């Protein structure tokens, strides 16, 4: 996906079995539990400032991407429970070595037919320079983690 612009937006949908509310709850109020669902990808999430589930909260993720341990300090920029939506803005960490700005939004919506949900991920970014790749592998990381979280949320007790 060659582009002459430094800004971009990429999106992906993931079909899951969990309800929109279950999935939204995991990222809004329980991100510190996410690593239990996909430890090969995410090693932890810490509350640095604020409260789980509140706009303005700052959290730190420890994760592995492309075989390398990384960190991400994020601001919870928006939460809309009625739409099962949450937006995270990167404010410090490995992504800002390549991107001037990096914002990830997830929205979980009920499927049109049957049970389950569609999780829609949107990543908006500005690269530091033209030599930086578009973040497709990061979007795939979010898709893969979503599938792992879904498997955890829907496993029989």
C-alpha positions as CSV (number, residue, x, y, z in Angstrom):
1,X,0.0,0.0,0.0
2,X,2.3,2.7,-1.2
3,X,1.2,6.3,-0.5
4,X,2.8,9.7,-0.9
5,X,1.1,10.9,2.3
6,X,2.3,10.5,5.8
7,X,-1.2,10.2,7.3
8,X,-3.4,7.2,7.0
9,X,-6.3,5.2,8.3
10,X,-6.7,1.5,8.2
11,X,-9.6,-0.6,9.3
12,X,-10.5,-4.3,10.0
13,X,-13.6,-6.2,11.1
14,X,-13.4,-9.3,13.3
15,X,-16.4,-11.6,13.8
16,X,-16.6,-12.8,17.4
17,X,-19.0,-15.0,19.5
18,X,-19.1,-12.7,22.6
19,X,-21.6,-10.0,23.0
20,X,-20.7,-6.4,22.1
21,X,-21.0,-5.5,25.8
22,X,-18.7,-8.3,27.0
23,X,-16.0,-7.3,24.5
24,X,-16.3,-3.6,25.3
25,X,-16.1,-4.3,29.0
26,X,-12.8,-6.1,28.6
27,X,-11.1,-3.1,27.1
28,X,-13.0,-0.4,29.1
29,X,-13.0,-1.8,32.6
30,X,-10.7,-4.8,32.6
31,X,-7.8,-4.2,30.2
32,X,-5.5,-5.5,33.0
33,X,-7.2,-8.9,32.4
34,X,-6.4,-9.0,28.7
35,X,-3.0,-10.5,29.1
36,X,-4.7,-13.6,30.6
37,X,-6.4,-14.2,27.3
38,X,-3.5,-13.7,24.9
39,X,-0.2,-13.8,26.9
40,X,1.8,-14.6,23.8
41,X,0.8,-11.2,22.5
42,X,0.1,-9.0,25.6
43,X,2.0,-9.4,28.8
44,X,0.2,-6.8,30.9
45,X,-1.6,-3.6,31.2
46,X,-1.1,-1.2,34.1
47,X,-3.2,1.7,35.3
48,X,-0.9,4.8,35.5
49,X,-3.4,7.6,36.1
50,X,-7.1,7.8,36.5
51,X,-9.7,5.0,36.8
52,X,-10.5,2.0,34.7
53,X,-13.4,2.9,32.4
54,X,-12.9,6.6,32.5
55,X,-11.9,9.1,29.7
56,X,-8.6,10.7,30.5
57,X,-7.2,7.5,32.1
58,X,-3.6,6.7,31.2
59,X,-2.6,3.0,30.9
60,X,0.6,1.2,29.9
61,X,0.6,-2.0,27.8
62,X,3.5,-4.5,27.6
63,X,3.3,-6.6,24.4
64,X,5.2,-8.5,21.8
65,X,4.9,-7.4,18.2
66,X,7.0,-8.8,15.3
67,X,8.9,-10.9,17.9
68,X,10.0,-7.8,19.9
69,X,9.0,-6.8,23.4
70,X,7.4,-3.4,23.3
71,X,5.6,-0.9,25.5
72,X,2.8,1.5,24.8
73,X,1.5,4.3,27.1
74,X,-2.0,5.3,26.0
75,X,-4.6,7.9,26.9
76,X,-8.2,6.7,26.9
77,X,-9.5,9.4,24.7
78,X,-13.1,8.4,24.3
79,X,-15.6,5.9,25.7
80,X,-19.2,5.5,24.4
81,X,-20.9,2.6,26.2
82,X,-24.1,3.0,24.1
83,X,-22.0,2.2,21.0
84,X,-19.5,-0.1,22.8
85,X,-16.7,2.2,21.6
86,X,-13.4,3.1,23.1
87,X,-10.5,5.1,21.6
88,X,-6.9,5.0,22.7
89,X,-4.2,7.6,21.8
90,X,-0.6,6.7,22.0
91,X,1.2,9.2,24.1
92,X,4.6,7.5,24.8
93,X,6.2,4.2,23.8
94,X,7.5,2.2,20.8
95,X,4.9,3.3,18.3
96,X,6.0,6.9,18.6
97,X,9.5,5.9,17.3
98,X,7.8,5.6,13.9
99,X,4.6,7.5,14.1
100,X,4.0,11.1,15.1
101,X,0.5,10.2,16.1
102,X,-1.2,6.8,16.6
103,X,-4.9,6.4,17.6
104,X,-6.8,3.1,17.8
105,X,-10.5,2.8,18.1
106,X,-12.6,-0.3,18.7
107,X,-16.3,-0.6,18.3
108,X,-18.2,-3.8,19.0
109,X,-21.6,-4.1,17.3
110,X,-24.2,-6.9,17.3
111,X,-24.3,-9.0,14.2
112,X,-27.2,-8.5,11.9
113,X,-28.2,-12.1,12.2
114,X,-27.6,-14.5,15.0
115,X,-25.7,-14.1,18.2
116,X,-22.2,-12.6,18.5
117,X,-20.6,-9.4,17.4
118,X,-18.5,-7.6,14.8
119,X,-15.5,-5.8,16.3
120,X,-14.4,-2.9,14.1
121,X,-10.9,-1.7,14.6
122,X,-9.8,1.7,13.2
123,X,-6.2,2.9,13.3
124,X,-5.4,6.5,12.4
125,X,-1.8,7.5,12.2
126,X,0.8,9.9,11.0
127,X,4.2,8.5,10.0
128,X,7.4,10.4,11.0
129,X,8.7,10.0,7.4
130,X,8.0,8.2,4.1
131,X,10.4,5.3,5.0
132,X,8.0,4.1,7.7
133,X,5.6,1.3,6.7
134,X,1.8,1.6,7.2
135,X,0.8,-0.2,10.4
136,X,-0.9,-3.3,8.8
137,X,1.0,-5.7,11.1
138,X,-0.2,-3.8,14.1
139,X,-3.8,-3.9,12.8
140,X,-3.4,-7.7,12.3
141,X,-2.1,-7.9,15.9
142,X,-5.3,-6.2,17.2
143,X,-7.4,-8.6,15.1
144,X,-5.5,-11.7,16.4
145,X,-5.7,-10.5,20.0
146,X,-9.5,-9.9,19.5
147,X,-9.9,-13.5,18.5
148,X,-8.0,-14.7,21.6
149,X,-10.1,-12.4,23.9
150,X,-13.3,-13.8,22.3
151,X,-12.2,-17.4,22.9
152,X,-11.6,-16.5,26.5
153,X,-14.9,-14.7,26.9
154,X,-16.9,-17.5,25.3
155,X,-15.2,-20.6,26.9
156,X,-17.5,-22.8,28.9
157,X,-17.1,-22.4,32.7
